[in-house]
Amino acid sequence: QVQLVESGGDLVQPGGSLRLSCAASGMMFGDYYMRWYRQAPGKQRELVAHITRGGNTHYADSVKGRFTISRDNAKNTVYLQMNSLKPEDTAVYYCNAFRSTTAYWGQGTQVTVSS
């Protein structure tokens, strides 16, 4: 049974930092592309960052230069380091594992940026 479990969401002030983690189990982690999505209230879910099996990365323009995605295949974990957080980064952040036609989702972790 595949499980993706996100953690690290919190309430943080503007300009602050958070690191999200997503621990995977029940799958060959190294075979999957890993992604972070987010969904703000009343908005569609959007792709935030993507990392390939080889470690190449891609970011949404809105987070480029502030967020960093990384993966540790030995720990079956993908991370999202978020710096210089803004109120508009407030959302539920979801981890996604993708390979060919197969995709798995985590349950999400809430990030709130507010003073």
KOLGU-4560 file (N, C-alpha, C; in nm, 3 decimals, padded with zeros to 5 digits):
<recs>
<n_xx: 00.085 n_yy: -00.119 n_zz: 00.000 ca_xx: 00.000 ca_yy: 00.000 ca_zz: 00.000 c_xx: 00.088 c_yy: 00.124 c_zz: 00.000 mol: A seq: 1 type: GLN>
<n_xx: 00.068 n_yy: 00.208 n_zz: -00.100 ca_xx: 00.147 ca_yy: 00.330 ca_zz: -00.112 c_xx: 00.094 c_yy: 00.436 c_zz: -00.018 mol: A seq: 2 type: VAL>
<n_xx: 00.187 n_yy: 00.500 n_zz: 00.052 ca_xx: 00.150 ca_yy: 00.612 ca_zz: 00.138 c_xx: 00.247 c_yy: 00.727 c_zz: 00.118 mol: A seq: 3 type: GLN>
<n_xx: 00.193 n_yy: 00.846 n_zz: 00.110 ca_xx: 00.272 ca_yy: 00.969 ca_zz: 00.110 c_xx: 00.224 c_yy: 01.051 c_zz: 00.229 mol: A seq: 4 type: LEU>
<n_xx: 00.315 n_yy: 01.084 n_zz: 00.319 ca_xx: 00.277 ca_yy: 01.155 ca_zz: 00.441 c_xx: 00.356 c_yy: 01.285 c_zz: 00.448 mol: A seq: 5 type: VAL>
<n_xx: 00.284 n_yy: 01.396 n_zz: 00.435 ca_xx: 00.346 ca_yy: 01.528 ca_zz: 00.444 c_xx: 00.353 c_yy: 01.574 c_zz: 00.589 mol: A seq: 6 type: GLU>
<n_xx: 00.451 n_yy: 01.658 n_zz: 00.617 ca_xx: 00.464 ca_yy: 01.720 ca_zz: 00.748 c_xx: 00.540 c_yy: 01.851 c_zz: 00.732 mol: A seq: 7 type: SER>
<n_xx: 00.534 n_yy: 01.933 n_zz: 00.835 ca_xx: 00.611 ca_yy: 02.057 ca_zz: 00.837 c_xx: 00.529 c_yy: 02.183 c_zz: 00.818 mol: A seq: 8 type: GLY>
<n_xx: 00.401 n_yy: 02.169 n_zz: 00.785 ca_xx: 00.319 ca_yy: 02.288 ca_zz: 00.770 c_xx: 00.298 c_yy: 02.358 c_zz: 00.904 mol: A seq: 9 type: GLY>
<n_xx: 00.281 n_yy: 02.489 n_zz: 00.897 ca_xx: 00.270 ca_yy: 02.567 ca_zz: 01.020 c_xx: 00.220 c_yy: 02.707 c_zz: 00.988 mol: A seq: 10 type: ASP>
<n_xx: 00.200 n_yy: 02.787 n_zz: 01.093 ca_xx: 00.173 ca_yy: 02.929 ca_zz: 01.081 c_xx: 00.307 c_yy: 03.002 c_zz: 01.091 mol: A seq: 11 type: LEU>
<n_xx: 00.335 n_yy: 03.087 n_zz: 00.993 ca_xx: 00.462 ca_yy: 03.158 ca_zz: 00.991 c_xx: 00.438 c_yy: 03.302 c_zz: 00.948 mol: A seq: 12 type: VAL>
<n_xx: 00.522 n_yy: 03.392 n_zz: 00.995 ca_xx: 00.509 ca_yy: 03.533 ca_zz: 00.958 c_xx: 00.564 c_yy: 03.557 c_zz: 00.818 mol: A seq: 13 type: GLN>
<n_xx: 00.516 n_yy: 03.661 n_zz: 00.751 ca_xx: 00.574 ca_yy: 03.695 ca_zz: 00.620 c_xx: 00.725 c_yy: 03.714 c_zz: 00.630 mol: A seq: 14 type: PRO>
<n_xx: 00.795 n_yy: 03.663 n_zz: 00.531 ca_xx: 00.941 ca_yy: 03.667 ca_zz: 00.532 c_xx: 01.006 c_yy: 03.548 c_zz: 00.598 mol: A seq: 15 type: GLY>
<n_xx: 00.926 n_yy: 03.465 n_zz: 00.663 ca_xx: 00.979 ca_yy: 03.349 ca_zz: 00.732 c_xx: 01.004 c_yy: 03.231 c_zz: 00.640 mol: A seq: 16 type: GLY>
<n_xx: 01.047 n_yy: 03.121 n_zz: 00.703 ca_xx: 01.081 ca_yy: 03.000 ca_zz: 00.628 c_xx: 01.015 c_yy: 02.878 c_zz: 00.689 mol: A seq: 17 type: SER>
<n_xx: 00.992 n_yy: 02.779 n_zz: 00.606 ca_xx: 00.943 ca_yy: 02.648 ca_zz: 00.649 c_xx: 01.006 c_yy: 02.543 c_zz: 00.559 mol: A seq: 18 type: LEU>
<n_xx: 01.020 n_yy: 02.423 n_zz: 00.613 ca_xx: 01.060 ca_yy: 02.309 ca_zz: 00.530 c_xx: 00.953 c_yy: 02.202 c_zz: 00.541 mol: A seq: 19 type: ARG>
<n_xx: 00.894 n_yy: 02.168 n_zz: 00.429 ca_xx: 00.798 ca_yy: 02.059 ca_zz: 00.423 c_xx: 00.870 c_yy: 01.929 c_zz: 00.388 mol: A seq: 20 type: LEU>
<n_xx: 00.819 n_yy: 01.820 n_zz: 00.443 ca_xx: 00.872 ca_yy: 01.688 ca_zz: 00.412 c_xx: 00.757 c_yy: 01.599 c_zz: 00.365 mol: A seq: 21 type: SER>
<n_xx: 00.790 n_yy: 01.505 n_zz: 00.280 ca_xx: 00.693 ca_yy: 01.405 ca_zz: 00.235 c_xx: 00.763 c_yy: 01.270 c_zz: 00.236 mol: A seq: 22 type: CYS>
<n_xx: 00.720 n_yy: 01.185 n_zz: 00.326 ca_xx: 00.780 ca_yy: 01.052 ca_zz: 00.339 c_xx: 00.695 c_yy: 00.951 c_zz: 00.264 mol: A seq: 23 type: ALA>
<n_xx: 00.759 n_yy: 00.875 n_zz: 00.177 ca_xx: 00.689 ca_yy: 00.776 ca_zz: 00.096 c_xx: 00.717 c_yy: 00.635 c_zz: 00.145 mol: A seq: 24 type: ALA>
<n_xx: 00.617 n_yy: 00.550 n_zz: 00.131 ca_xx: 00.633 ca_yy: 00.409 ca_zz: 00.164 c_xx: 00.549 c_yy: 00.324 c_zz: 00.070 mol: A seq: 25 type: SER>
<n_xx: 00.588 n_yy: 00.197 n_zz: 00.056 ca_xx: 00.511 ca_yy: 00.106 ca_zz: -00.028 c_xx: 00.534 c_yy: 00.124 c_zz: -00.176 mol: A seq: 26 type: GLY>
<n_xx: 00.641 n_yy: 00.191 n_zz: -00.215 ca_xx: 00.669 ca_yy: 00.218 ca_zz: -00.356 c_xx: 00.820 c_yy: 00.225 c_zz: -00.378 mol: A seq: 27 type: MET>
<n_xx: 00.861 n_yy: 00.207 n_zz: -00.504 ca_xx: 01.001 ca_yy: 00.224 ca_zz: -00.540 c_xx: 01.024 c_yy: 00.372 c_zz: -00.562 mol: A seq: 28 type: MET>
<n_xx: 01.057 n_yy: 00.442 n_zz: -00.455 ca_xx: 01.062 ca_yy: 00.588 ca_zz: -00.454 c_xx: 01.149 c_yy: 00.644 c_zz: -00.565 mol: A seq: 29 type: PHE>
<n_xx: 01.264 n_yy: 00.583 n_zz: -00.586 ca_xx: 01.358 ca_yy: 00.634 ca_zz: -00.684 c_xx: 01.307 c_yy: 00.629 c_zz: -00.827 mol: A seq: 30 type: GLY>
<n_xx: 01.200 n_yy: 00.553 n_zz: -00.853 ca_xx: 01.144 ca_yy: 00.540 ca_zz: -00.987 c_xx: 01.045 c_yy: 00.650 c_zz: -01.021 mol: A seq: 31 type: ASP>
<n_xx: 01.011 n_yy: 00.732 n_zz: -00.922 ca_xx: 00.904 ca_yy: 00.829 ca_zz: -00.939 c_xx: 00.955 c_yy: 00.972 c_zz: -00.951 mol: A seq: 32 type: TYR>
<n_xx: 00.888 n_yy: 01.049 n_zz: -01.037 ca_xx: 00.899 ca_yy: 01.194 ca_zz: -01.034 c_xx: 00.820 c_yy: 01.240 c_zz: -00.911 mol: A seq: 33 type: TYR>
<n_xx: 00.870 n_yy: 01.339 n_zz: -00.843 ca_xx: 00.803 ca_yy: 01.390 ca_zz: -00.724 c_xx: 00.767 c_yy: 01.537 c_zz: -00.743 mol: A seq: 34 type: MET>
<n_xx: 00.649 n_yy: 01.572 n_zz: -00.696 ca_xx: 00.600 ca_yy: 01.707 ca_zz: -00.714 c_xx: 00.537 c_yy: 01.758 c_zz: -00.585 mol: A seq: 35 type: ARG>
<n_xx: 00.540 n_yy: 01.890 n_zz: -00.568 ca_xx: 00.463 ca_yy: 01.958 ca_zz: -00.466 c_xx: 00.359 c_yy: 02.045 c_zz: -00.537 mol: A seq: 36 type: TRP>
<n_xx: 00.236 n_yy: 02.031 n_zz: -00.494 ca_xx: 00.126 ca_yy: 02.115 ca_zz: -00.539 c_xx: 00.076 c_yy: 02.194 c_zz: -00.419 mol: A seq: 37 type: TYR>
<n_xx: -00.003 n_yy: 02.296 n_zz: -00.447 ca_xx: -00.072 ca_yy: 02.366 ca_zz: -00.339 c_xx: -00.210 c_yy: 02.409 c_zz: -00.386 mol: A seq: 38 type: ARG>
<n_xx: -00.298 n_yy: 02.424 n_zz: -00.289 ca_xx: -00.434 ca_yy: 02.469 ca_zz: -00.319 c_xx: -00.478 c_yy: 02.567 c_zz: -00.212 mol: A seq: 39 type: GLN>
<n_xx: -00.504 n_yy: 02.689 n_zz: -00.256 ca_xx: -00.554 ca_yy: 02.793 ca_zz: -00.167 c_xx: -00.706 c_yy: 02.790 c_zz: -00.170 mol: A seq: 40 type: ALA>
<n_xx: -00.771 n_yy: 02.843 n_zz: -00.066 ca_xx: -00.917 ca_yy: 02.843 ca_zz: -00.062 c_xx: -00.976 c_yy: 02.911 c_zz: -00.186 mol: A seq: 41 type: PRO>
<n_xx: -01.071 n_yy: 02.844 n_zz: -00.250 ca_xx: -01.137 ca_yy: 02.901 ca_zz: -00.366 c_xx: -01.058 c_yy: 02.900 c_zz: -00.494 mol: A seq: 42 type: GLY>
<n_xx: -00.939 n_yy: 02.838 n_zz: -00.492 ca_xx: -00.854 ca_yy: 02.834 ca_zz: -00.610 c_xx: -00.826 c_yy: 02.690 c_zz: -00.652 mol: A seq: 43 type: LYS>
<n_xx: -00.783 n_yy: 02.675 n_zz: -00.777 ca_xx: -00.747 ca_yy: 02.543 ca_zz: -00.826 c_xx: -00.612 c_yy: 02.501 c_zz: -00.771 mol: A seq: 44 type: GLN>
<n_xx: -00.593 n_yy: 02.370 n_zz: -00.764 ca_xx: -00.464 ca_yy: 02.318 ca_zz: -00.722 c_xx: -00.360 c_yy: 02.352 c_zz: -00.829 mol: A seq: 45 type: ARG>
<n_xx: -00.244 n_yy: 02.398 n_zz: -00.785 ca_xx: -00.140 ca_yy: 02.437 ca_zz: -00.880 c_xx: -00.009 c_yy: 02.368 c_zz: -00.848 mol: A seq: 46 type: GLU>
<n_xx: 00.067 n_yy: 02.341 n_zz: -00.954 ca_xx: 00.198 ca_yy: 02.280 ca_zz: -00.939 c_xx: 00.297 c_yy: 02.384 c_zz: -00.889 mol: A seq: 47 type: LEU>
<n_xx: 00.368 n_yy: 02.352 n_zz: -00.783 ca_xx: 00.464 ca_yy: 02.444 ca_zz: -00.724 c_xx: 00.606 c_yy: 02.409 c_zz: -00.767 mol: A seq: 48 type: VAL>
<n_xx: 00.640 n_yy: 02.280 n_zz: -00.756 ca_xx: 00.777 ca_yy: 02.238 ca_zz: -00.786 c_xx: 00.777 c_yy: 02.090 c_zz: -00.825 mol: A seq: 49 type: ALA>
<n_xx: 00.878 n_yy: 02.056 n_zz: -00.903 ca_xx: 00.887 ca_yy: 01.921 ca_zz: -00.960 c_xx: 01.033 c_yy: 01.879 c_zz: -00.957 mol: A seq: 50 type: HIS>
<n_xx: 01.059 n_yy: 01.753 n_zz: -00.925 ca_xx: 01.196 ca_yy: 01.702 ca_zz: -00.930 c_xx: 01.194 c_yy: 01.566 c_zz: -00.998 mol: A seq: 51 type: ILE>
<n_xx: 01.284 n_yy: 01.549 n_zz: -01.093 ca_xx: 01.289 ca_yy: 01.424 ca_zz: -01.168 c_xx: 01.363 c_yy: 01.317 c_zz: -01.089 mol: A seq: 52 type: THR>
<n_xx: 01.364 n_yy: 01.198 n_zz: -01.145 ca_xx: 01.435 ca_yy: 01.088 ca_zz: -01.079 c_xx: 01.584 c_yy: 01.119 c_zz: -01.069 mol: A seq: 53 type: ARG>
<n_xx: 01.633 n_yy: 01.194 n_zz: -01.165 ca_xx: 01.775 ca_yy: 01.230 ca_zz: -01.167 c_xx: 01.809 c_yy: 01.356 c_zz: -01.090 mol: A seq: 54 type: GLY>
<n_xx: 01.707 n_yy: 01.423 n_zz: -01.036 ca_xx: 01.733 ca_yy: 01.541 ca_zz: -00.954 c_xx: 01.718 c_yy: 01.674 c_zz: -01.025 mol: A seq: 55 type: GLY>
<n_xx: 01.673 n_yy: 01.673 n_zz: -01.151 ca_xx: 01.646 ca_yy: 01.800 ca_zz: -01.219 c_xx: 01.519 c_yy: 01.861 c_zz: -01.162 mol: A seq: 56 type: ASN>
<n_xx: 01.516 n_yy: 01.992 n_zz: -01.153 ca_xx: 01.406 ca_yy: 02.060 ca_zz: -01.087 c_xx: 01.339 c_yy: 02.163 c_zz: -01.177 mol: A seq: 57 type: THR>
<n_xx: 01.213 n_yy: 02.191 n_zz: -01.144 ca_xx: 01.136 ca_yy: 02.292 ca_zz: -01.215 c_xx: 01.044 c_yy: 02.359 c_zz: -01.114 mol: A seq: 58 type: HIS>
<n_xx: 01.026 n_yy: 02.492 n_zz: -01.129 ca_xx: 00.945 ca_yy: 02.567 ca_zz: -01.033 c_xx: 00.842 c_yy: 02.655 c_zz: -01.104 mol: A seq: 59 type: TYR>
<n_xx: 00.733 n_yy: 02.676 n_zz: -01.036 ca_xx: 00.638 ca_yy: 02.776 ca_zz: -01.081 c_xx: 00.704 c_yy: 02.914 c_zz: -01.070 mol: A seq: 60 type: ALA>
<n_xx: 00.668 n_yy: 03.003 n_zz: -01.160 ca_xx: 00.728 ca_yy: 03.137 ca_zz: -01.159 c_xx: 00.707 c_yy: 03.207 c_zz: -01.026 mol: A seq: 61 type: ASP>
<n_xx: 00.593 n_yy: 03.182 n_zz: -00.962 ca_xx: 00.558 ca_yy: 03.251 ca_zz: -00.839 c_xx: 00.649 c_yy: 03.215 c_zz: -00.722 mol: A seq: 62 type: SER>
<n_xx: 00.720 n_yy: 03.103 n_zz: -00.731 ca_xx: 00.805 ca_yy: 03.059 ca_zz: -00.618 c_xx: 00.952 c_yy: 03.051 c_zz: -00.656 mol: A seq: 63 type: VAL>
<n_xx: 00.983 n_yy: 03.074 n_zz: -00.784 ca_xx: 01.122 ca_yy: 03.062 ca_zz: -00.831 c_xx: 01.212 c_yy: 03.156 c_zz: -00.752 mol: A seq: 64 type: LYS>
<n_xx: 01.324 n_yy: 03.103 n_zz: -00.706 ca_xx: 01.417 ca_yy: 03.183 ca_zz: -00.628 c_xx: 01.389 c_yy: 03.184 c_zz: -00.479 mol: A seq: 65 type: GLY>
<n_xx: 01.272 n_yy: 03.136 n_zz: -00.439 ca_xx: 01.235 ca_yy: 03.133 ca_zz: -00.296 c_xx: 01.220 c_yy: 02.992 c_zz: -00.243 mol: A seq: 66 type: ARG>
<n_xx: 01.173 n_yy: 02.900 n_zz: -00.328 ca_xx: 01.149 ca_yy: 02.761 ca_zz: -00.287 c_xx: 01.253 c_yy: 02.670 c_zz: -00.351 mol: A seq: 67 type: PHE>
<n_xx: 01.287 n_yy: 02.564 n_zz: -00.279 ca_xx: 01.380 ca_yy: 02.463 ca_zz: -00.331 c_xx: 01.325 c_yy: 02.324 c_zz: -00.303 mol: A seq: 68 type: THR>
<n_xx: 01.311 n_yy: 02.246 n_zz: -00.408 ca_xx: 01.268 ca_yy: 02.107 ca_zz: -00.392 c_xx: 01.392 c_yy: 02.018 c_zz: -00.396 mol: A seq: 69 type: ILE>
<n_xx: 01.392 n_yy: 01.915 n_zz: -00.312 ca_xx: 01.502 ca_yy: 01.819 ca_zz: -00.311 c_xx: 01.449 c_yy: 01.683 c_zz: -00.272 mol: A seq: 70 type: SER>
<n_xx: 01.529 n_yy: 01.581 n_zz: -00.298 ca_xx: 01.487 ca_yy: 01.446 ca_zz: -00.263 c_xx: 01.604 c_yy: 01.368 c_zz: -00.205 mol: A seq: 71 type: ARG>
<n_xx: 01.571 n_yy: 01.278 n_zz: -00.112 ca_xx: 01.669 ca_yy: 01.188 ca_zz: -00.054 c_xx: 01.617 c_yy: 01.047 c_zz: -00.080 mol: A seq: 72 type: ASP>
<n_xx: 01.670 n_yy: 00.983 n_zz: -00.182 ca_xx: 01.619 ca_yy: 00.852 ca_zz: -00.220 c_xx: 01.649 c_yy: 00.746 c_zz: -00.114 mol: A seq: 73 type: ASN>
<n_xx: 01.752 n_yy: 00.767 n_zz: -00.036 ca_xx: 01.785 ca_yy: 00.671 ca_zz: 00.070 c_xx: 01.681 c_yy: 00.676 c_zz: 00.182 mol: A seq: 74 type: ALA>
<n_xx: 01.617 n_yy: 00.792 n_zz: 00.198 ca_xx: 01.517 ca_yy: 00.808 ca_zz: 00.303 c_xx: 01.375 c_yy: 00.808 c_zz: 00.246 mol: A seq: 75 type: LYS>
<n_xx: 01.361 n_yy: 00.787 n_zz: 00.115 ca_xx: 01.229 ca_yy: 00.788 ca_zz: 00.051 c_xx: 01.151 c_yy: 00.916 c_zz: 00.084 mol: A seq: 76 type: ASN>
<n_xx: 01.220 n_yy: 01.028 n_zz: 00.079 ca_xx: 01.160 ca_yy: 01.154 ca_zz: 00.122 c_xx: 01.191 c_yy: 01.265 c_zz: 00.022 mol: A seq: 77 type: THR>
<n_xx: 01.090 n_yy: 01.348 n_zz: -00.001 ca_xx: 01.108 ca_yy: 01.469 ca_zz: -00.080 c_xx: 01.080 c_yy: 01.589 c_zz: 00.011 mol: A seq: 78 type: VAL>
<n_xx: 01.154 n_yy: 01.696 n_zz: -00.013 ca_xx: 01.145 ca_yy: 01.815 ca_zz: 00.071 c_xx: 01.107 c_yy: 01.936 c_zz: -00.013 mol: A seq: 79 type: TYR>
<n_xx: 01.050 n_yy: 02.035 n_zz: 00.055 ca_xx: 01.028 ca_yy: 02.165 ca_zz: -00.006 c_xx: 01.073 c_yy: 02.270 c_zz: 00.094 mol: A seq: 80 type: LEU>
<n_xx: 01.186 n_yy: 02.331 n_zz: 00.067 ca_xx: 01.235 ca_yy: 02.442 ca_zz: 00.150 c_xx: 01.172 c_yy: 02.570 c_zz: 00.098 mol: A seq: 81 type: GLN>
<n_xx: 01.103 n_yy: 02.640 n_zz: 00.185 ca_xx: 01.032 ca_yy: 02.762 ca_zz: 00.146 c_xx: 01.088 c_yy: 02.880 c_zz: 00.224 mol: A seq: 82 type: MET>
<n_xx: 01.144 n_yy: 02.975 n_zz: 00.154 ca_xx: 01.200 ca_yy: 03.095 ca_zz: 00.216 c_xx: 01.125 c_yy: 03.218 c_zz: 00.169 mol: A seq: 83 type: ASN>
<n_xx: 01.145 n_yy: 03.326 n_zz: 00.240 ca_xx: 01.081 ca_yy: 03.454 ca_zz: 00.204 c_xx: 00.932 c_yy: 03.436 c_zz: 00.177 mol: A seq: 84 type: SER>
<n_xx: 00.866 n_yy: 03.370 n_zz: 00.270 ca_xx: 00.725 ca_yy: 03.338 ca_zz: 00.251 c_xx: 00.639 c_yy: 03.463 c_zz: 00.248 mol: A seq: 85 type: LEU>
<n_xx: 00.534 n_yy: 03.456 n_zz: 00.165 ca_xx: 00.441 ca_yy: 03.566 ca_zz: 00.147 c_xx: 00.300 c_yy: 03.520 c_zz: 00.184 mol: A seq: 86 type: LYS>
<n_xx: 00.213 n_yy: 03.612 n_zz: 00.219 ca_xx: 00.075 ca_yy: 03.573 ca_zz: 00.250 c_xx: 00.010 c_yy: 03.493 c_zz: 00.137 mol: A seq: 87 type: PRO>
<n_xx: 00.046 n_yy: 03.522 n_zz: 00.014 ca_xx: -00.014 ca_yy: 03.450 ca_zz: -00.099 c_xx: 00.038 c_yy: 03.307 c_zz: -00.113 mol: A seq: 88 type: GLU>
<n_xx: 00.134 n_yy: 03.268 n_zz: -00.031 ca_xx: 00.179 ca_yy: 03.129 ca_zz: -00.028 c_xx: 00.089 c_yy: 03.043 c_zz: 00.062 mol: A seq: 89 type: ASP>
<n_xx: -00.003 n_yy: 03.107 n_zz: 00.131 ca_xx: -00.095 ca_yy: 03.034 ca_zz: 00.218 c_xx: -00.178 c_yy: 02.936 c_zz: 00.137 mol: A seq: 90 type: THR>
<n_xx: -00.173 n_yy: 02.809 n_zz: 00.178 ca_xx: -00.243 ca_yy: 02.703 ca_zz: 00.104 c_xx: -00.222 c_yy: 02.570 c_zz: 00.176 mol: A seq: 91 type: ALA>
<n_xx: -00.296 n_yy: 02.471 n_zz: 00.131 ca_xx: -00.265 ca_yy: 02.333 ca_zz: 00.168 c_xx: -00.167 c_yy: 02.281 c_zz: 00.063 mol: A seq: 92 type: VAL>
<n_xx: -00.055 n_yy: 02.227 n_zz: 00.111 ca_xx: 00.050 ca_yy: 02.177 ca_zz: 00.022 c_xx: 00.041 c_yy: 02.024 c_zz: 00.016 mol: A seq: 93 type: TYR>
<n_xx: 00.042 n_yy: 01.973 n_zz: -00.107 ca_xx: 00.027 ca_yy: 01.830 ca_zz: -00.131 c_xx: 00.151 c_yy: 01.774 c_zz: -00.200 mol: A seq: 94 type: TYR>
<n_xx: 00.189 n_yy: 01.657 n_zz: -00.158 ca_xx: 00.296 ca_yy: 01.582 ca_zz: -00.222 c_xx: 00.234 c_yy: 01.489 c_zz: -00.326 mol: A seq: 95 type: CYS>
<n_xx: 00.302 n_yy: 01.474 n_zz: -00.439 ca_xx: 00.254 ca_yy: 01.389 ca_zz: -00.547 c_xx: 00.369 c_yy: 01.308 c_zz: -00.602 mol: A seq: 96 type: ASN>
<n_xx: 00.344 n_yy: 01.178 n_zz: -00.622 ca_xx: 00.441 ca_yy: 01.089 ca_zz: -00.686 c_xx: 00.384 c_yy: 01.047 c_zz: -00.820 mol: A seq: 97 type: ALA>
<n_xx: 00.464 n_yy: 01.058 n_zz: -00.925 ca_xx: 00.413 ca_yy: 01.038 ca_zz: -01.059 c_xx: 00.509 c_yy: 00.953 c_zz: -01.141 mol: A seq: 98 type: PHE>
<n_xx: 00.451 n_yy: 00.853 n_zz: -01.211 ca_xx: 00.529 ca_yy: 00.771 ca_zz: -01.303 c_xx: 00.435 c_yy: 00.718 c_zz: -01.408 mol: A seq: 99 type: ARG>
<n_xx: 00.464 n_yy: 00.747 n_zz: -01.533 ca_xx: 00.381 ca_yy: 00.701 ca_zz: -01.645 c_xx: 00.236 c_yy: 00.742 c_zz: -01.620 mol: A seq: 100 type: SER>
<n_xx: 00.146 n_yy: 00.646 n_zz: -01.604 ca_xx: 00.004 ca_yy: 00.678 ca_zz: -01.584 c_xx: -00.037 c_yy: 00.663 c_zz: -01.437 mol: A seq: 101 type: THR>
<n_xx: 00.059 n_yy: 00.645 n_zz: -01.349 ca_xx: 00.030 ca_yy: 00.623 ca_zz: -01.207 c_xx: 00.066 c_yy: 00.747 c_zz: -01.126 mol: A seq: 102 type: THR>
<n_xx: -00.024 n_yy: 00.785 n_zz: -01.038 ca_xx: 00.001 ca_yy: 00.899 ca_zz: -00.951 c_xx: -00.056 c_yy: 00.873 c_zz: -00.813 mol: A seq: 103 type: ALA>
<n_xx: 00.019 n_yy: 00.916 n_zz: -00.713 ca_xx: -00.025 ca_yy: 00.905 ca_zz: -00.574 c_xx: -00.019 c_yy: 01.042 c_zz: -00.509 mol: A seq: 104 type: TYR>
<n_xx: -00.109 n_yy: 01.063 n_zz: -00.413 ca_xx: -00.118 ca_yy: 01.191 ca_zz: -00.343 c_xx: -00.110 c_yy: 01.170 c_zz: -00.192 mol: A seq: 105 type: TRP>
<n_xx: -00.053 n_yy: 01.267 n_zz: -00.125 ca_xx: -00.059 ca_yy: 01.272 ca_zz: 00.020 c_xx: -00.185 c_yy: 01.344 c_zz: 00.064 mol: A seq: 106 type: GLY>
<n_xx: -00.200 n_yy: 01.354 n_zz: 00.196 ca_xx: -00.322 ca_yy: 01.412 ca_zz: 00.251 c_xx: -00.315 c_yy: 01.565 c_zz: 00.263 mol: A seq: 107 type: GLN>
<n_xx: -00.195 n_yy: 01.619 n_zz: 00.249 ca_xx: -00.178 ca_yy: 01.764 ca_zz: 00.254 c_xx: -00.134 c_yy: 01.814 c_zz: 00.390 mol: A seq: 108 type: GLY>
<n_xx: -00.066 n_yy: 01.928 n_zz: 00.389 ca_xx: -00.025 ca_yy: 01.995 ca_zz: 00.512 c_xx: -00.050 c_yy: 02.144 c_zz: 00.495 mol: A seq: 109 type: THR>
<n_xx: -00.104 n_yy: 02.207 n_zz: 00.599 ca_xx: -00.147 ca_yy: 02.347 ca_zz: 00.589 c_xx: -00.029 c_yy: 02.441 c_zz: 00.616 mol: A seq: 110 type: GLN>
<n_xx: -00.011 n_yy: 02.535 n_zz: 00.525 ca_xx: 00.086 ca_yy: 02.643 ca_zz: 00.544 c_xx: 00.009 c_yy: 02.773 c_zz: 00.547 mol: A seq: 111 type: VAL>
<n_xx: 00.026 n_yy: 02.848 n_zz: 00.654 ca_xx: -00.041 ca_yy: 02.978 ca_zz: 00.668 c_xx: 00.065 c_yy: 03.084 c_zz: 00.692 mol: A seq: 112 type: THR>
<n_xx: 00.066 n_yy: 03.185 n_zz: 00.606 ca_xx: 00.161 ca_yy: 03.296 ca_zz: 00.619 c_xx: 00.082 c_yy: 03.420 c_zz: 00.657 mol: A seq: 113 type: VAL>
<n_xx: 00.103 n_yy: 03.464 n_zz: 00.779 ca_xx: 00.025 ca_yy: 03.576 ca_zz: 00.831 c_xx: 00.096 c_yy: 03.640 c_zz: 00.948 mol: A seq: 114 type: SER>
<n_xx: 00.077 n_yy: 03.771 n_zz: 00.962 ca_xx: 00.133 ca_yy: 03.840 ca_zz: 01.077 c_xx: 00.030 c_yy: 03.850 c_zz: 01.188 mol: A seq: 115 type: SER>
</recs>
